[in-house]
Amino acid sequence: MRKLIFIVVLCAFITSPALADFYGGQANWTRVYFRGNGGEFTLYPNGSAPFLPNDGYANVTKAQDGRAKSFQSFCVEMTEYLQNPMEVWVSTTSTISPLDGSGSHAIYGGVFPAGDDLDSRTAYLYTRFAAGALSNYNYGVGRNVSAGTLQKTIWLLENEIGNLWDNAGGFALDATQQAQATAWITEAGNAINNGNWSGIGQVRILNMWGLDQNGQYVKIAQDQLYVPIPAAVLLGMLGLGAAGLKLRKYA
């Protein structure tokens, strides 16, 4: 039985397009907590279509829109936009070191056409956020401010913006929020330097594909962050393999 499961999973990886490693289902999005064009973004299944599990999220970072299967995420890129519905591919390969087994990258993310790799500090902060444990993040009243501050922090770490004080993304951070963003970056750096964090942990980038004017799937949507539980993801992908075949025609 173990051998059979391994073969099925292996086949799913082999048949996935080179731009992303495996199919994650079909998603829609909305926003509950946000500032300007930034996150938090709420991702949820499109109707009855299969979608990634949200077991890796705390109660304060999933089902915030009343949908039991939704989870909260953030944009990785500044020049891409979400749409409904979207086909989701999970990136588990680094474009810089594809054989190290610990990478993930955004397609077309400023390094056309290969994409750019996820920063380990972003992965640390998002992991803490998803667990409901990011220091000084307001998960209650006033959450929009924290959402905008973390979004700008992520954009800065991913080299999408050059500073924290301009109006990039349609909103600016005041001095207090800039100080918080800087403190988060320092916290992430300290975790790495002290050996408390390595690589990108379990965080992966979701590459979103949407329909163009000709009804074909192309990479025109945003890249988002995701924290899976590996066993749950692998089991879930066994049921998604057939659904993923339709996207291969357009990738």
Residue frames as qw, qx, qy, qz and C-alpha x, y, z in Angstrom:
[[0.000, 0.886, 0.464, 0.000, 0.00, 0.00, 0.00],
 [0.304, -0.786, 0.107, 0.527, 2.83, 2.40, 0.87],
 [0.407, -0.129, 0.606, 0.672, 4.49, 1.64, -2.44],
 [0.218, 0.623, 0.672, 0.336, 1.26, 2.37, -4.32],
 [0.121, -0.936, -0.249, 0.216, 0.78, 5.71, -2.58],
 [0.399, -0.584, 0.333, 0.624, 4.37, 6.67, -3.32],
 [0.381, 0.161, 0.680, 0.605, 3.95, 5.84, -7.02],
 [0.107, 0.804, 0.560, 0.169, 0.74, 7.89, -7.30],
 [0.239, -0.899, -0.038, 0.365, 2.32, 10.89, -5.58],
 [0.451, -0.356, 0.492, 0.654, 5.43, 10.58, -7.73],
 [0.328, 0.433, 0.680, 0.493, 3.34, 10.51, -10.89],
 [0.017, -0.922, -0.382, 0.057, 1.47, 13.62, -9.77],
 [0.319, -0.772, 0.205, 0.511, 4.76, 15.46, -9.38],
 [0.446, -0.091, 0.639, 0.620, 6.12, 14.25, -12.71],
 [0.237, 0.577, 0.669, 0.404, 3.01, 15.28, -14.64],
 [0.111, -0.876, -0.262, 0.390, 2.89, 18.75, -13.06],
 [0.504, 0.811, 0.014, 0.296, 4.07, 21.61, -15.31],
 [0.679, 0.127, -0.274, 0.669, 7.62, 22.84, -14.81],
 [0.005, -0.602, 0.061, -0.796, 6.45, 26.23, -13.55],
 [0.512, -0.454, 0.389, -0.617, 5.03, 24.84, -10.32],
 [0.010, 0.305, -0.948, 0.094, 5.23, 21.54, -8.55],
 [0.021, -0.296, -0.955, -0.025, 1.68, 20.35, -7.94],
 [0.245, -0.480, -0.447, -0.714, -1.93, 21.33, -8.42],
 [0.051, -0.045, -0.667, 0.742, -3.66, 22.84, -5.40],
 [0.115, 0.594, 0.779, -0.166, -7.24, 23.14, -6.60],
 [0.103, 0.570, 0.379, 0.722, -9.47, 26.03, -7.61],
 [0.296, -0.421, -0.502, 0.695, -9.83, 29.08, -5.38],
 [0.015, 0.844, 0.304, 0.442, -11.76, 32.30, -4.96],
 [0.427, -0.041, -0.391, 0.814, -10.75, 35.23, -2.80],
 [0.203, -0.876, -0.311, -0.308, -12.21, 37.98, -0.67],
 [0.339, 0.308, -0.448, 0.768, -10.87, 40.33, 2.00],
 [0.508, -0.712, -0.486, 0.007, -11.94, 40.77, 5.60],
 [0.451, -0.796, 0.050, 0.402, -8.91, 42.59, 7.04],
 [0.674, 0.344, 0.277, 0.592, -6.90, 44.76, 4.66],
 [0.085, -0.792, -0.010, 0.604, -5.41, 48.15, 3.76],
 [0.235, 0.638, -0.437, -0.589, -5.27, 49.54, 0.23],
 [0.774, 0.348, -0.435, -0.301, -4.32, 46.79, -2.20],
 [0.187, 0.417, -0.848, 0.269, -2.60, 44.75, 0.51],
 [0.570, -0.241, -0.785, -0.034, -3.55, 41.74, 2.62],
 [0.412, -0.085, 0.906, -0.049, -4.79, 39.99, 4.53],
 [0.536, 0.149, -0.509, -0.657, -6.44, 38.08, 1.68],
 [0.659, -0.057, 0.641, -0.388, -8.94, 35.32, 2.35],
 [0.336, 0.280, -0.777, -0.452, -8.62, 32.30, 0.04],
 [0.621, 0.042, 0.635, -0.457, -11.41, 29.72, -0.15],
 [0.381, 0.111, 0.863, 0.314, -12.59, 26.88, -2.45],
 [0.329, 0.164, -0.322, -0.872, -14.48, 27.79, -5.60],
 [0.793, -0.054, -0.219, -0.565, -17.81, 26.05, -5.04],
 [0.940, -0.247, 0.205, -0.117, -17.36, 22.32, -4.61],
 [0.681, 0.594, -0.383, 0.191, -13.98, 22.29, -6.36],
 [0.842, -0.333, -0.219, 0.363, -11.16, 20.70, -4.32],
 [0.109, 0.886, -0.220, 0.393, -8.76, 23.06, -2.60],
 [0.438, 0.325, -0.661, 0.515, -5.82, 22.98, -0.21],
 [0.586, -0.583, -0.553, 0.102, -6.53, 22.13, 3.45],
 [0.028, -0.790, 0.172, -0.587, -6.23, 24.82, 6.12],
 [0.843, -0.431, -0.300, 0.115, -5.05, 22.54, 8.94],
 [0.640, 0.083, -0.215, 0.733, -1.84, 24.53, 9.26],
 [0.028, -0.515, -0.019, -0.856, -3.71, 27.63, 10.49],
 [0.061, -0.171, -0.709, 0.682, -4.85, 28.77, 13.92],
 [0.090, 0.673, 0.727, -0.101, -8.48, 29.68, 14.63],
 [0.002, -0.814, -0.112, 0.570, -7.64, 33.38, 14.19],
 [0.024, 0.528, -0.540, -0.655, -6.18, 32.86, 10.70],
 [0.058, -0.118, -0.892, -0.432, -8.76, 30.55, 9.12],
 [0.126, -0.597, -0.785, -0.110, -12.53, 30.74, 8.59],
 [0.139, -0.312, -0.252, 0.906, -12.46, 34.49, 9.18],
 [0.301, 0.043, -0.337, -0.891, -15.09, 35.03, 6.50],
 [0.720, 0.009, 0.358, -0.594, -17.41, 32.35, 7.89],
 [0.843, 0.337, -0.365, -0.204, -16.23, 29.72, 5.40],
 [0.847, -0.468, 0.251, 0.004, -14.83, 26.74, 7.27],
 [0.884, 0.112, 0.228, 0.393, -12.22, 25.95, 4.59],
 [0.334, 0.886, -0.043, 0.319, -10.78, 29.44, 4.06],
 [0.711, -0.408, -0.110, 0.562, -7.44, 30.78, 5.28],
 [0.011, 0.978, -0.010, -0.206, -5.67, 34.13, 5.45],
 [0.786, 0.108, 0.217, 0.568, -2.77, 34.99, 3.17],
 [0.088, -0.824, 0.089, 0.552, -0.69, 37.87, 1.81],
 [0.669, 0.742, -0.049, 0.009, 0.51, 39.05, -1.61],
 [0.758, -0.272, 0.231, 0.545, 4.09, 38.32, -2.57],
 [0.420, 0.221, 0.385, 0.792, 4.14, 40.55, -5.67],
 [0.056, 0.502, 0.220, -0.835, 3.15, 44.17, -6.29],
 [0.270, 0.361, -0.405, -0.795, 2.33, 44.01, -10.01],
 [0.262, -0.135, -0.906, -0.303, 0.00, 41.02, -10.08],
 [0.458, -0.126, 0.224, -0.851, -3.66, 40.88, -9.08],
 [0.272, 0.105, 0.936, -0.199, -6.15, 38.28, -7.91],
 [0.504, 0.033, -0.341, -0.793, -9.30, 37.28, -9.74],
 [0.568, 0.023, 0.729, -0.381, -12.13, 34.76, -9.33],
 [0.901, -0.408, 0.142, 0.045, -11.84, 31.90, -9.92],
 [0.139, 0.780, -0.608, -0.053, -8.15, 30.95, -9.96],
 [0.957, 0.056, -0.273, 0.078, -6.30, 27.70, -10.61],
 [0.397, -0.828, 0.381, -0.107, -3.68, 27.18, -7.89],
 [0.854, 0.271, -0.375, 0.239, -0.26, 25.58, -8.26],
 [0.636, -0.757, 0.130, 0.073, 1.96, 25.03, -5.22],
 [0.513, 0.706, -0.432, 0.227, 5.63, 25.86, -5.73],
 [0.830, -0.534, 0.139, 0.080, 8.04, 23.65, -3.82],
 [0.814, 0.176, 0.119, 0.541, 11.12, 24.36, -5.95],
 [0.233, -0.812, 0.081, 0.529, 13.64, 27.13, -5.51],
 [0.654, 0.752, 0.002, 0.080, 14.86, 28.76, -8.73],
 [0.001, -0.850, 0.515, -0.109, 18.23, 29.44, -7.10],
 [0.062, -0.371, 0.919, -0.119, 18.89, 26.01, -5.62],
 [0.746, -0.016, -0.260, -0.613, 16.28, 23.60, -7.00],
 [0.724, 0.064, -0.685, 0.038, 17.87, 20.52, -5.47],
 [0.072, 0.284, -0.665, 0.687, 17.98, 21.61, -1.83],
 [0.347, -0.398, -0.847, -0.067, 14.37, 20.58, -1.21],
 [0.239, -0.555, -0.532, 0.593, 13.54, 23.72, 0.77],
 [0.084, -0.120, 0.203, 0.968, 12.62, 26.35, -1.78],
 [0.268, 0.691, 0.667, -0.074, 9.55, 28.03, -3.22],
 [0.218, -0.188, 0.233, 0.929, 9.24, 30.79, -5.78],
 [0.395, 0.666, 0.342, -0.533, 6.84, 33.22, -7.41],
 [0.590, 0.352, 0.559, 0.464, 6.41, 32.84, -11.16],
 [0.292, 0.699, 0.250, 0.603, 7.35, 36.00, -13.12],
 [0.460, -0.826, -0.268, 0.184, 8.13, 37.62, -9.77],
 [0.108, -0.946, 0.220, 0.213, 10.42, 40.39, -10.95],
 [0.282, -0.490, 0.748, 0.348, 12.83, 37.90, -12.55],
 [0.792, 0.440, 0.095, -0.412, 11.02, 37.12, -15.79],
 [0.686, -0.227, -0.359, -0.590, 10.33, 34.39, -16.71],
 [0.528, 0.043, -0.815, 0.234, 11.75, 32.16, -13.98],
 [0.574, -0.724, -0.290, -0.250, 10.40, 34.00, -10.95],
 [0.109, 0.609, -0.552, 0.559, 12.04, 34.87, -7.64],
 [0.546, -0.137, -0.794, 0.229, 12.54, 32.85, -4.48],
 [0.514, -0.777, -0.271, -0.243, 10.73, 33.35, -1.20],
 [0.123, 0.628, -0.513, 0.572, 12.81, 35.14, 1.45],
 [0.522, -0.159, -0.792, 0.274, 13.40, 33.08, 4.60],
 [0.011, -0.081, -0.456, 0.886, 12.43, 36.06, 6.77],
 [0.534, -0.045, -0.236, -0.810, 9.06, 36.30, 5.00],
 [0.668, -0.106, -0.721, -0.153, 8.54, 32.60, 5.65],
 [0.314, -0.100, -0.707, 0.625, 9.34, 33.03, 9.34],
 [0.213, 0.065, 0.242, -0.944, 6.93, 35.95, 9.78],
 [0.622, -0.036, -0.392, -0.678, 4.12, 34.27, 7.87],
 [0.567, -0.102, -0.811, 0.105, 4.55, 31.07, 9.86],
 [0.133, -0.148, -0.605, 0.771, 4.22, 33.03, 13.09],
 [0.393, 0.048, -0.057, -0.917, 1.22, 34.91, 11.68],
 [0.630, -0.060, -0.633, -0.447, -0.55, 31.71, 10.57],
 [0.492, -0.167, -0.791, 0.323, -0.03, 30.21, 14.02],
 [0.349, -0.833, -0.314, -0.293, -1.67, 33.26, 15.58],
 [0.735, -0.543, -0.108, 0.393, 1.60, 33.99, 17.37],
 [0.502, 0.490, 0.026, 0.712, 3.28, 36.88, 15.53],
 [0.374, -0.392, -0.406, 0.736, 4.50, 39.36, 18.13],
 [0.042, 0.429, 0.145, -0.891, 2.39, 42.52, 18.44],
 [0.146, -0.164, -0.690, -0.690, 0.09, 41.48, 15.59],
 [0.409, 0.090, 0.415, -0.808, -3.43, 42.63, 16.42],
 [0.070, -0.146, -0.942, -0.294, -5.70, 39.68, 15.70],
 [0.017, 0.607, 0.721, -0.334, -8.70, 41.57, 17.10],
 [0.171, 0.937, 0.285, -0.111, -10.06, 45.11, 16.74],
 [0.010, -0.895, 0.331, 0.298, -7.77, 47.23, 14.58],
 [0.798, -0.071, 0.540, 0.259, -6.52, 44.19, 12.65],
 [0.601, 0.766, 0.176, 0.143, -6.53, 46.12, 9.36],
 [0.028, -0.934, 0.356, -0.018, -3.56, 48.17, 10.56],
 [0.594, -0.437, 0.666, 0.111, -1.56, 45.06, 11.43],
 [0.786, 0.379, 0.473, 0.118, -2.52, 43.49, 8.10],
 [0.433, 0.894, -0.028, 0.112, -1.23, 46.49, 6.18],
 [0.251, -0.829, 0.500, 0.005, 1.96, 46.65, 8.24],
 [0.701, -0.201, 0.669, 0.140, 2.79, 43.00, 7.67],
 [0.717, 0.609, 0.324, 0.101, 1.93, 43.30, 3.97],
 [0.249, 0.936, -0.235, 0.074, 4.39, 46.16, 3.52],
 [0.487, -0.618, 0.615, 0.042, 6.99, 44.23, 5.50],
 [0.794, 0.140, 0.576, 0.136, 6.59, 41.28, 3.12],
 [0.569, 0.805, 0.124, 0.112, 6.79, 43.51, 0.06],
 [0.057, -0.905, 0.422, -0.012, 10.01, 45.05, 1.39],
 [0.613, -0.394, 0.681, 0.075, 11.59, 41.66, 2.12],
 [0.735, 0.332, 0.567, 0.169, 10.58, 40.41, -1.33],
 [0.314, -0.246, 0.342, 0.851, 12.16, 43.50, -2.98],
 [0.188, 0.660, 0.661, 0.304, 8.81, 44.75, -4.28],
 [0.073, -0.972, -0.119, -0.192, 9.21, 48.15, -2.59],
 [0.565, 0.427, -0.350, 0.613, 12.27, 50.13, -1.56],
 [0.030, 0.211, -0.508, 0.834, 10.99, 51.62, 1.69],
 [0.144, -0.426, -0.866, 0.221, 8.18, 51.49, 4.23],
 [0.018, -0.514, -0.362, 0.778, 6.96, 55.06, 4.11],
 [0.164, 0.117, -0.431, -0.880, 5.68, 55.70, 0.57],
 [0.651, 0.171, 0.248, -0.696, 2.18, 55.02, -0.77],
 [0.284, 0.231, -0.871, -0.327, 3.02, 51.77, -2.56],
 [0.155, -0.267, -0.950, 0.053, -0.02, 49.51, -2.56],
 [0.236, -0.633, -0.436, -0.595, -2.33, 52.45, -2.00],
 [0.579, -0.794, -0.152, -0.107, -1.47, 53.10, 1.66],
 [0.326, 0.625, -0.491, 0.511, 1.37, 54.39, 3.81],
 [0.707, -0.397, -0.511, 0.284, 2.67, 53.34, 7.22],
 [0.194, -0.934, 0.101, -0.284, 3.05, 55.94, 9.95],
 [0.130, 0.673, -0.655, 0.319, 6.16, 56.07, 12.16],
 [0.620, -0.307, 0.607, -0.390, 4.78, 53.58, 14.69],
 [0.927, 0.267, 0.194, -0.179, 3.86, 51.08, 11.98],
 [0.575, 0.688, -0.422, 0.135, 7.24, 51.51, 10.29],
 [0.186, -0.588, 0.702, -0.356, 8.92, 50.77, 13.63],
 [0.815, -0.068, 0.480, -0.316, 6.82, 47.61, 13.98],
 [0.859, 0.501, -0.089, -0.054, 7.76, 46.45, 10.47],
 [0.308, 0.704, -0.583, 0.263, 11.43, 47.02, 11.25],
 [0.479, -0.428, 0.660, -0.390, 11.07, 45.11, 14.52],
 [0.927, 0.153, 0.258, -0.225, 9.52, 42.14, 12.68],
 [0.708, 0.621, -0.319, 0.105, 12.40, 42.09, 10.20],
 [0.010, -0.644, 0.667, -0.373, 14.88, 42.20, 13.08],
 [0.738, -0.221, 0.512, -0.381, 13.01, 39.40, 14.88],
 [0.934, 0.342, 0.038, -0.098, 13.15, 37.21, 11.79],
 [0.489, 0.695, -0.471, 0.239, 16.83, 37.94, 11.26],
 [0.299, -0.557, 0.658, -0.409, 17.62, 37.10, 14.88],
 [0.892, -0.032, 0.345, -0.290, 15.73, 33.81, 14.62],
 [0.848, 0.498, -0.163, 0.080, 17.85, 32.87, 11.62],
 [0.260, 0.712, -0.533, 0.375, 21.14, 34.05, 13.15],
 [0.445, -0.458, 0.624, -0.451, 20.44, 32.23, 16.42],
 [0.142, 0.136, -0.968, -0.154, 19.63, 28.98, 14.66],
 [0.372, 0.258, 0.694, -0.560, 15.95, 29.11, 15.61],
 [0.668, 0.611, 0.238, -0.352, 14.83, 29.26, 11.98],
 [0.350, -0.320, 0.698, 0.537, 16.24, 27.80, 8.77],
 [0.117, 0.187, 0.782, 0.582, 15.19, 28.13, 5.15],
 [0.371, -0.198, -0.207, -0.883, 11.49, 28.69, 4.55],
 [0.413, -0.025, 0.736, -0.536, 10.12, 26.04, 6.93],
 [0.369, 0.351, 0.860, 0.027, 6.78, 24.68, 5.66],
 [0.295, 0.703, 0.147, -0.631, 5.75, 27.89, 3.85],
 [0.471, 0.176, 0.678, 0.536, 5.07, 27.63, 0.14],
 [0.193, 0.343, -0.141, -0.909, 4.09, 30.12, -2.55],
 [0.525, 0.484, 0.694, -0.097, 0.80, 29.57, -4.35],
 [0.063, -0.185, 0.476, 0.857, 1.07, 30.54, -8.00],
 [0.446, 0.516, 0.557, -0.473, -2.35, 31.66, -9.23],
 [0.139, 0.029, 0.688, 0.711, -3.52, 31.22, -12.79],
 [0.385, 0.497, 0.432, -0.647, -6.59, 32.92, -14.25],
 [0.568, 0.518, 0.605, 0.208, -8.62, 32.89, -17.48],
 [0.156, -0.269, 0.255, 0.916, -7.60, 35.32, -20.21],
 [0.469, 0.385, 0.005, -0.795, -9.91, 36.84, -22.83],
 [0.535, 0.260, -0.682, -0.425, -9.68, 33.64, -24.88],
 [0.877, -0.294, 0.010, -0.379, -10.75, 31.47, -21.96],
 [0.828, 0.198, -0.440, 0.284, -7.29, 29.96, -21.50],
 [0.661, -0.727, -0.064, 0.176, -5.40, 29.78, -18.21],
 [0.551, 0.569, -0.217, 0.570, -2.38, 32.04, -18.08],
 [0.548, -0.339, -0.427, 0.634, -0.23, 33.43, -15.26],
 [0.033, 0.592, 0.166, 0.788, -2.06, 36.71, -14.74],
 [0.597, -0.722, -0.240, -0.254, -2.95, 36.41, -11.08],
 [0.221, -0.814, 0.423, -0.330, -1.16, 37.05, -7.79],
 [0.619, 0.127, -0.727, 0.268, 1.26, 34.86, -5.81],
 [0.589, -0.646, 0.053, -0.482, 0.11, 34.11, -2.25],
 [0.055, 0.445, -0.822, 0.352, 1.57, 32.45, 0.86],
 [0.860, -0.209, -0.266, -0.383, 0.48, 29.12, 2.33],
 [0.173, -0.469, 0.807, -0.315, 1.40, 26.92, 5.30],
 [0.811, -0.031, -0.454, -0.368, 0.48, 23.25, 4.72],
 [0.663, -0.418, 0.605, -0.142, 0.78, 20.20, 6.90],
 [0.159, 0.455, -0.770, -0.417, 2.82, 17.98, 4.56],
 [0.186, 0.096, 0.977, -0.027, 0.97, 14.71, 5.22],
 [0.388, 0.600, 0.532, -0.455, -2.41, 16.35, 4.70],
 [0.317, 0.684, -0.291, -0.589, -1.26, 17.99, 1.48],
 [0.041, 0.299, -0.899, -0.318, 0.11, 14.77, 0.02],
 [0.251, 0.311, 0.903, -0.158, -3.08, 12.87, 0.81],
 [0.357, 0.691, 0.289, -0.559, -5.16, 15.71, -0.58],
 [0.196, 0.589, -0.517, -0.589, -3.17, 15.80, -3.81],
 [0.228, 0.010, 0.959, 0.165, -4.01, 12.15, -4.52],
 [0.309, 0.616, 0.703, -0.176, -7.57, 13.28, -5.12],
 [0.178, 0.835, 0.005, -0.521, -6.55, 16.35, -7.12],
 [0.403, -0.280, 0.672, 0.554, -4.38, 14.69, -9.75],
 [0.356, 0.474, 0.739, 0.320, -7.15, 14.23, -12.29],
 [0.081, 0.930, 0.317, -0.168, -8.44, 17.78, -11.85],
 [0.283, -0.733, 0.297, 0.542, -4.94, 19.15, -12.44],
 [0.570, 0.104, 0.648, 0.493, -4.66, 17.61, -15.87],
 [0.339, 0.820, 0.444, 0.123, -6.88, 20.25, -17.51],
 [0.120, -0.946, 0.114, 0.278, -4.45, 23.08, -16.67],
 [0.596, -0.314, 0.539, 0.505, -1.54, 21.34, -18.36],
 [0.531, 0.575, 0.521, 0.342, -3.08, 22.17, -21.74],
 [0.121, 0.957, 0.151, 0.215, -2.66, 25.87, -21.11],
 [0.558, -0.755, 0.166, 0.301, 0.53, 26.08, -18.99]]
